[in-house]
Amino acid sequence: MIQAPKGTRDVYGDEMLIWHKIEAAVRKITNAYNFAEIRTPIIESTDLFLRGVGDTTDIVQKEMYTFNDKGGRSLSLRPELTAGVARAYIERGLHNQPQPIKLWYIGPNFRYENPQAGRYRQHYQFGVEAFGSTNYAVEAEIISLWWSLLRELDVTGVTVHINSIGCPDCRKVYHQQLGAYINKRLDSLCNLCRARSEKNPLRILDCKNPNCQEQLTNAPLVLDSLDQECKNHFEGLQKLLTNFDIPFIVDPKVVRGLDYYTRTVFEFFKGGGLALGGGGRYDGLVAQIGGSPTPAVGFGMGMERLVMLLQNQNETSITKAPDIFIGHAEEAGFIKSQELALALRKKSICVETDLIGRSVKAQMKFADKIKAKYTTILGGNEITTGEATLKEMATGEQKKVKLDNLYELF
């Protein structure tokens, strides 16, 4: 039997209803914040991610699905969406429109990594990006949008961890301090951290190796290297979040895994440390991929993680059931059941009929299995009188109804 590739999965049935609930909440909240939807290609030029995401990241070094097309061009399945949205911002002339440009998306990404709970090689991401403003209010608005979405979905117990990794000038100072600290401990770090120590020592702080984390216990903090402008920016963000009643924790260990971030970075954690998503400011990305220098902020959230969270919060009770099952007792009743079903469907009423040729008894069993709210059986007598018996399945209550007025019950 042919199976789905490792790290991919099928979404269907009751779980799909949770996806629909999340997507509906996303559309509601992004509309309230005046973000517009964007859809970018699943394949992009490999160079976009080399220049945008950074060649020192795990994504570029180990996780991208890259191939040459028939024209010899190197293409990659997108491992994340921010770089593609930034490319669209440049290519589609969005920089010529009134700023800021605020965009949101939901779509699949692809990373070659070991599958785990809520994390797959093909995974879906919801995210937003805002281009054109250096004001810390943009970070506050995006964190507020995230917070509003969680409230809309009744997700509680989430904390926001925020940090500032400063501007490029701040990081030059910090890299020197961190580099001096790390060089004394290189032999105790993993191979990946030793490789990162030369190109991007900040990424070492993001290492998940417990031994490396132990070696970094007394490492200098990036917050201590911020210049006055970056300090003011970070303090302004904290004041706004406080005014918004959004609880947050200043966490120097939050650095994010991508090279394009500047100043503010943040992550959302649930309970015992389940990461739901994160983001930050990336004022240099647009220029790195060929555009004019443009400030920007964004975040991304793994859809599968949020679905898993809602399932654990008893959202599995969400089920899809038809409003009515219309059965038949004979050929004339079958034709009438199809005609009546079409008329009700045109009024957005969910209808199921017998499409297999079951007996009346089997039809009623089928209606019970699919949890239809009401059932009715049509035969010659019902066609002649224009009336039928409607049964409410939950209570067993029955009543006569006129077929032409059946839609009024829903």
ABEGO torsion letter per residue (X at the ends): XBBBBBGBBBBBEAAAAAAAAAAAAAAAAAAAAGBBBBBBBABBBAAAAAAAAEAABAAAAAABBBBBBAAGBBBBBBABAAAAAAAAAAAAGAAABBOBBBBBBBBBBBBBBBBBBGBBABBBBBBBBBBGBABAAAAAAAAAAAAAAAAAAGBBGBBBBBBBAEBAAAAAAAAAAAAAAAAAAAAABBAAAAAAAAABAAAAAABABAAAAAAAAABBBAAAABBAAAAAAAAAAAAAAAAAGBBBBBBAABAEABAABBEBBBBBBBEAGBBAEBBEBBAAAAAAAGBBBBBBBBBBBBAAAAAAAAAAAGAAABBBBBABBBBBABAAAAAAAAAAAAAAAAAGBBBBBBAAGBBAAAAAAAAAAAGBABBBBBBAAAAAAGBBBBBBAAAGBBBBBBAAAAAAAX
